[in-house]
Amino acid sequence: MAPPASTFLTAGFVAFPLLLCAALMLGSDWAGRRLAESTRARVHWAIGVGAGAAAWLAVTGWLAAAGILRDWDRVPPPFGGFGVAVVALAVFVSFSRLGTRLIRGLPVAALVGSQVFRFPLELLMHRAYTEGVMPVQMSYSGRNLDILSGVSAGLLGLALARGPVPRWLVTAWNLGGLALLVNIVTVAILSTPLFRWFGDDNLNTWVTYPPFVWLPAVMVTAALIGHLLVFRWLASTGGLPGGPL
């Protein structure tokens, strides 16, 4: 049975992935302009990115709607394969031609600042907890401190846009943000019926229903891609990061 979520909460989890996909398309176009690509090339990229994002939304939404992700008795459980697919997609995108294009065409301030979406996302997730849709340990009232990633991304992104920032600071922020992401993903996995680490009254099953399935499918994927792109940018660029957009 689907969790009894309010219209506001449901709409929020529909709007968030759509906005992130739109942001990816806009970021791709911005990178193309900074790389002096032709209009035809930018349109080609926009169509490809949009089609890929739409396909991922459709497939993951269907898996949730069909109840496939809620089959906890199957070995291996479909939800486990879904988690592997999320990580694999993030790694693939980060090291694909699209990822290379983004780190070449976008300033590091944009790559870091893009993670600011995790701040309003955590507010929305806390709303899910207060409505009884999400277990407490997945909110900032429990064991989820990922809201710090969103706040710090905005601050560091602004600092990078204003001028050079020490490389160690960007590296430390990226490692810290990735650690916070790994933390909440671990909490989420341990909260599933496969482990029941936090008890039967605090199970994480809500992400197996649409539209909440897009929390791991899109939002977690976007956060992981963002960190991997910053690592790639740091590895491929010398000197102090930062400067005018």
C-alpha positions in Angstrom: 0.0 0.0 0.0 1.4 3.4 -1.0 2.3 5.8 1.8 -0.4 8.4 2.6 1.4 11.4 1.4 0.0 14.9 1.1 -0.5 16.5 -2.3 2.3 19.0 -1.5 4.8 16.2 -0.7 3.8 14.2 -3.8 4.1 17.2 -6.0 7.4 18.0 -4.5 8.9 14.7 -5.4 7.5 15.0 -8.9 8.9 18.5 -9.4 12.3 17.9 -8.0 13.5 15.2 -10.5 12.0 17.2 -13.4 13.9 20.3 -12.3 17.1 18.4 -11.9 16.8 17.0 -15.4 16.1 20.4 -16.7 19.1 21.8 -14.9 21.3 19.1 -16.5 20.0 20.1 -19.9 20.7 23.8 -19.2 24.1 23.0 -17.8 24.9 21.0 -20.9 23.9 23.9 -23.1 25.9 26.3 -21.0 29.0 24.1 -21.3 28.5 24.0 -25.0 28.3 27.7 -25.3 31.5 28.1 -23.3 33.2 25.6 -25.5 32.1 27.6 -28.6 30.1 24.7 -30.0 27.7 25.2 -32.9 24.0 25.6 -32.3 23.4 22.3 -34.0 25.8 20.5 -31.7 24.2 22.0 -28.6 20.7 20.9 -29.8 22.0 17.4 -30.5 23.3 17.2 -26.9 20.1 18.6 -25.5 18.0 16.0 -27.3 20.3 13.2 -26.2 20.4 14.3 -22.5 16.6 15.0 -22.5 15.8 11.6 -24.0 18.1 9.8 -21.7 16.7 11.5 -18.6 13.1 10.8 -19.7 13.9 7.2 -20.3 15.4 6.8 -16.8 12.4 8.5 -15.2 10.0 6.3 -17.1 11.8 3.0 -16.4 12.3 3.7 -12.7 8.8 5.0 -12.3 7.4 1.8 -13.9 9.5 -0.4 -11.7 8.0 1.3 -8.7 4.4 1.4 -10.0 4.5 -2.3 -11.0 5.6 -3.3 -7.5 8.8 -5.0 -8.7 11.0 -3.1 -6.3 8.8 -4.3 -3.3 9.5 -8.0 -3.9 11.8 -8.4 -0.8 11.6 -12.2 -0.9 13.3 -12.7 -4.3 17.0 -13.6 -4.3 18.6 -11.4 -5.2 16.1 -8.7 -4.3 15.2 -6.3 -7.2 15.8 -3.3 -5.0 19.4 -4.4 -4.6 19.8 -4.5 -8.4 18.2 -1.1 -8.6 20.7 0.3 -6.2 23.6 -1.1 -8.2 22.0 0.5 -11.4 21.9 3.9 -9.7 25.6 3.8 -8.8 26.5 2.4 -12.2 24.6 5.2 -14.0 26.2 7.9 -11.9 29.7 6.5 -12.7 28.9 6.1 -16.4 27.6 9.6 -16.8 30.5 11.1 -14.8 33.1 9.5 -17.0 31.2 9.6 -20.3 31.6 12.2 -23.1 28.9 14.2 -21.3 30.9 14.3 -18.1 34.0 15.3 -19.9 32.1 18.1 -21.7 30.7 19.4 -18.4 34.1 19.5 -16.6 35.7 21.2 -19.6 32.8 23.7 -20.2 31.6 24.6 -16.7 33.4 26.5 -14.0 34.0 24.6 -10.8 31.8 27.1 -9.0 28.9 25.7 -11.0 29.8 22.1 -10.4 30.1 22.7 -6.6 27.1 25.1 -6.5 24.8 22.6 -8.2 24.8 20.6 -5.0 22.8 23.3 -3.3 19.6 21.3 -4.3 20.3 19.1 -1.4 19.2 21.8 1.1 15.6 22.1 -0.1 15.6 18.4 -0.7 16.3 17.7 2.9 13.5 20.1 3.9 11.2 18.1 1.7 12.4 14.8 3.2 11.8 16.2 6.7 8.3 17.0 5.6 8.0 13.3 4.6 9.1 12.3 8.1 6.6 14.6 9.8 3.8 13.2 7.6 4.7 9.7 8.6 5.8 8.7 5.1 9.6 8.4 5.8 11.3 6.9 8.9 12.9 9.4 11.2 16.5 8.1 10.8 16.4 9.3 7.1 15.7 12.9 8.2 17.9 15.5 9.8 16.0 14.8 13.0 17.6 11.4 12.9 20.9 10.3 11.2 20.8 12.3 8.0 23.2 15.4 8.0 23.2 15.8 4.3 21.5 19.2 4.7 25.0 20.4 5.5 26.2 19.5 2.0 23.5 21.7 0.4 24.2 24.7 2.6 28.0 24.5 2.3 27.7 23.9 -1.5 25.9 27.3 -1.8 28.5 29.1 0.3 31.5 27.5 -1.4 30.0 28.0 -4.9 29.6 31.7 -4.2 33.2 31.9 -2.9 34.5 30.1 -6.0 32.5 32.5 -8.3 34.1 35.5 -6.6 37.7 34.3 -6.9 40.3 31.6 -6.3 39.9 29.2 -3.4 42.5 26.8 -2.0 42.4 23.4 -3.7 42.5 21.6 -0.4 39.3 23.4 0.6 37.4 22.2 -2.5 38.8 18.7 -2.1 37.9 18.6 1.6 34.4 19.8 0.9 33.9 17.3 -1.9 35.2 14.4 0.4 32.9 15.6 3.2 29.9 15.9 1.0 30.5 12.5 -0.5 30.8 11.0 3.0 27.5 12.6 4.0 25.9 11.1 0.9 27.3 7.7 1.7 26.0 8.0 5.2 22.4 8.6 4.3 22.5 5.9 1.6 23.8 3.5 4.1 21.1 4.4 6.6 18.5 4.0 3.9 19.8 0.6 2.9 19.9 -0.6 6.5 16.4 0.6 7.0 14.9 -1.6 4.3 13.1 -4.9 5.1 16.3 -6.7 4.0 18.1 -5.5 7.2 15.6 -3.9 9.6 18.5 -2.3 11.4 16.3 0.4 13.0 13.4 -1.9 13.8 10.1 -2.9 12.1 8.5 0.4 12.9 11.1 2.4 11.0 11.3 0.6 7.7 12.3 2.3 4.5 9.8 1.1 1.9 8.4 4.4 0.7 11.1 4.8 -1.9 9.7 1.8 -3.7 6.6 3.7 -4.6 6.2 6.5 -7.3 7.1 9.3 -7.2 9.4 8.7 -4.2 11.4 6.2 -6.1 13.0 9.2 -7.8 14.7 10.1 -4.6 17.4 7.4 -5.1 16.9 7.2 -8.8 17.4 10.9 -9.6 18.4 12.9 -6.6 21.0 10.5 -5.2 22.3 9.9 -8.7 22.6 13.7 -9.3 24.5 14.2 -6.0 26.9 11.4 -6.8 27.5 12.6 -10.3 28.2 16.1 -8.9 30.9 14.8 -6.6 32.6 12.7 -9.2 32.6 15.6 -11.6 34.3 17.8 -9.1 36.9 15.1 -8.5 37.5 14.9 -12.2 37.8 18.7 -12.5 40.4 18.8 -9.7 42.4 15.9 -11.3 42.4 17.5 -14.7 43.0 21.2 -13.8 46.1 22.8 -12.2 46.2 26.0 -10.2 43.7 27.5 -7.8 40.1 26.8 -8.5 37.6 29.6 -8.8 37.1 32.8 -10.7 34.4 34.7 -12.6 31.6 32.6 -14.2 
